[in-house]
């Protein structure tokens, strides 16, 4: 049982005990003293206020649980959308450490999606000078998107030339990177 549920049960129990005390006070003495009546009335008011506060807190807890479920649902929908994209997509922090990747990125880099997290993007790119320049460009304040050609080195596969397009996400301290095949040279 949760803490709030325990508190609610204890409050209900206390209200019951208070009612019993009021009945006993009236039986023991024909007319309870003003002090006893006043104390019992104050205690009754305090317990009623506690019950109302418990109920309001339960409503807030229910609202929070509902909001969490809704946020989780939106996150699942975004993850499903990202994984449905045929283009490799990676999310990194501003230092270029991978936080998340979609299925296409996992396949391109030949590494399990759950193993991408925490790996530096530079492990998969041979042109590190170009990558670092793109990272600086994207991560500067008001820095625009970067679009560079790099050689991607998947794990246990042959390197290949690809376009790497990055952009800093506006409301987060992270970047999103799209990897796609370089266009064929025009002859």
CORGIHU-V814971 format. One record per residue. N is the residue number from 1. RES is the residue in one letter. PHI is phi in whole degrees, -180 to 180 (none if undefined). OMEGA is omega in degrees with one decimal (NA if undefined). NEAR is the number of other ideal C-beta (glycine too) atoms within 10 Angstrom. Layout:
N_RES_PHI_OMEGA_NEAR ; N_RES_PHI_OMEGA_NEAR
//
This chain:
1_X_none_-179.4_7 ; 2_X_-78_-179.4_9 ; 3_X_-62_179.7_7 ; 4_X_-65_178.7_13 ; 5_X_-62_177.4_11 ; 6_X_-62_179.3_10 ; 7_X_-63_178.8_15 ; 8_X_-63_177.9_18 ; 9_X_-63_179.7_12 ; 10_X_-66_178.8_12 ; 11_X_-65_178.6_17 ; 12_X_-62_177.9_13 ; 13_X_-63_179.9_10 ; 14_X_-64_177.5_15 ; 15_X_-63_177.5_16 ; 16_X_-62_178.8_11 ; 17_X_-65_178.2_12 ; 18_X_-63_178.7_16 ; 19_X_-61_178.1_13 ; 20_X_-65_178.1_10 ; 21_X_-62_178.8_15 ; 22_X_-63_178.3_17 ; 23_X_-64_-179.2_10 ; 24_X_-65_-180.0_11 ; 25_X_-63_180.0_16 ; 26_X_-74_179.6_14 ; 27_X_-77_-175.8_9 ; 28_X_-68_-178.1_9 ; 29_X_-120_-179.5_10 ; 30_X_-57_179.9_6 ; 31_X_-133_-179.1_9 ; 32_X_-62_-178.9_17 ; 33_X_-65_179.4_10 ; 34_X_-60_-179.7_8 ; 35_X_-65_-179.8_8 ; 36_X_-66_179.1_16 ; 37_X_-62_180.0_14 ; 38_X_-65_-179.8_11 ; 39_X_-65_179.2_14 ; 40_X_-66_178.4_17 ; 41_X_-66_177.8_11 ; 42_X_-63_178.9_10 ; 43_X_-64_178.4_16 ; 44_X_-62_178.7_15 ; 45_X_-63_179.9_10 ; 46_X_-63_179.2_12 ; 47_X_-68_176.7_18 ; 48_X_-64_177.8_13 ; 49_X_-64_177.8_10 ; 50_X_-65_177.4_16 ; 51_X_-62_178.9_15 ; 52_X_-63_178.6_10 ; 53_X_-64_176.6_12 ; 54_X_-60_-180.0_18 ; 55_X_-64_178.5_12 ; 56_X_-64_178.1_10 ; 57_X_-65_178.2_13 ; 58_X_-64_177.2_15 ; 59_X_-62_178.7_10 ; 60_X_-64_178.0_11 ; 61_X_-64_178.1_12 ; 62_X_-64_177.8_10 ; 63_X_-63_179.1_10 ; 64_X_-64_178.1_10 ; 65_X_-62_178.5_10 ; 66_X_-65_178.7_10 ; 67_X_-65_177.3_10 ; 68_X_-64_179.4_10 ; 69_X_-64_178.3_10 ; 70_X_-65_177.8_10 ; 71_X_-63_178.4_10 ; 72_X_-64_178.0_10 ; 73_X_-63_177.8_10 ; 74_X_-65_179.5_10 ; 75_X_-65_177.6_10 ; 76_X_-63_179.0_10 ; 77_X_-65_177.7_10 ; 78_X_-65_177.9_10 ; 79_X_-63_178.9_12 ; 80_X_-63_177.7_9 ; 81_X_-63_-179.5_10 ; 82_X_-61_-179.3_18 ; 83_X_-73_177.6_15 ; 84_X_-79_-179.5_10 ; 85_X_-67_178.7_13 ; 86_X_-77_-178.9_8 ; 87_X_-93_177.4_14 ; 88_X_-69_179.9_21 ; 89_X_-130_176.9_18 ; 90_X_-126_172.4_26 ; 91_X_-111_-179.9_19 ; 92_X_-128_169.0_22 ; 93_X_-78_-175.7_15 ; 94_X_-71_176.2_15 ; 95_X_-91_178.9_11 ; 96_X_90_177.1_23 ; 97_X_-89_-175.4_14 ; 98_X_-69_176.0_22 ; 99_X_-102_-174.8_15 ; 100_X_-166_175.4_17 ; 101_X_-146_178.6_29 ; 102_X_-89_-177.4_22 ; 103_X_-61_-179.1_15 ; 104_X_-64_177.6_20 ; 105_X_-66_178.5_25 ; 106_X_-60_179.5_18 ; 107_X_-69_-179.7_13 ; 108_X_-60_-176.5_22 ; 109_X_-86_177.7_25 ; 110_X_58_179.4_12 ; 111_X_-147_179.5_19 ; 112_X_-58_-177.9_11 ; 113_X_-55_-178.1_15 ; 114_X_-72_177.1_9 ; 115_X_-89_178.3_13 ; 116_X_-69_-175.3_20 ; 117_X_-57_176.8_13 ; 118_X_90_178.7_8 ; 119_X_-88_175.6_18 ; 120_X_-70_177.7_15 ; 121_X_-59_-177.8_27 ; 122_X_-62_177.0_15 ; 123_X_-64_-174.6_13 ; 124_X_-107_-178.3_24 ; 125_X_-126_179.9_22 ; 126_X_-83_-178.9_12 ; 127_X_-87_-172.7_18 ; 128_X_-67_178.1_15 ; 129_X_-62_178.8_7 ; 130_X_-65_179.5_16 ; 131_X_-62_-179.2_22 ; 132_X_-65_176.4_13 ; 133_X_-64_178.4_13 ; 134_X_-65_177.3_25 ; 135_X_-60_178.7_23 ; 136_X_-61_-179.0_12 ; 137_X_-61_-177.1_16 ; 138_X_-72_-171.8_22 ; 139_X_-89_176.7_19 ; 140_X_-65_175.4_11 ; 141_X_-61_-176.9_5 ; 142_X_57_176.9_5 ; 143_X_-68_-178.5_16 ; 144_X_-83_178.4_10 ; 145_X_-70_177.3_14 ; 146_X_-113_178.1_21 ; 147_X_-140_-175.1_13 ; 148_X_-134_173.1_16 ; 149_X_-98_-179.2_12 ; 150_X_-134_171.6_22 ; 151_X_-101_-179.4_14 ; 152_X_-92_-179.4_20 ; 153_X_-116_177.5_17 ; 154_X_-68_178.2_14 ; 155_X_-66_177.1_11 ; 156_X_57_175.4_7 ; 157_X_-137_-179.3_11 ; 158_X_-73_175.9_6 ; 159_X_-64_177.2_13 ; 160_X_-150_178.8_13 ; 161_X_-75_179.7_11 ; 162_X_-146_171.1_19 ; 163_X_-89_176.5_15 ; 164_X_-124_179.4_23 ; 165_X_-116_-177.8_17 ; 166_X_-125_178.6_24 ; 167_X_-154_175.3_15 ; 168_X_-80_177.6_21 ; 169_X_-74_-170.0_11 ; 170_X_-61_-173.1_5 ; 171_X_-107_-179.2_5 ; 172_X_-141_176.6_12 ; 173_X_-94_175.9_9 ; 174_X_-143_-176.8_15 ; 175_X_-123_174.5_25 ; 176_X_-119_-176.8_18 ; 177_X_-125_177.3_23 ; 178_X_-111_177.7_19 ; 179_X_-116_178.0_23 ; 180_X_-148_-177.1_15 ; 181_X_-61_177.0_11 ; 182_X_-66_177.0_13 ; 183_X_-64_179.4_8 ; 184_X_-66_179.5_6 ; 185_X_-64_178.7_5 ; 186_X_-84_-179.6_4 ; 187_X_-108_NA_3
//
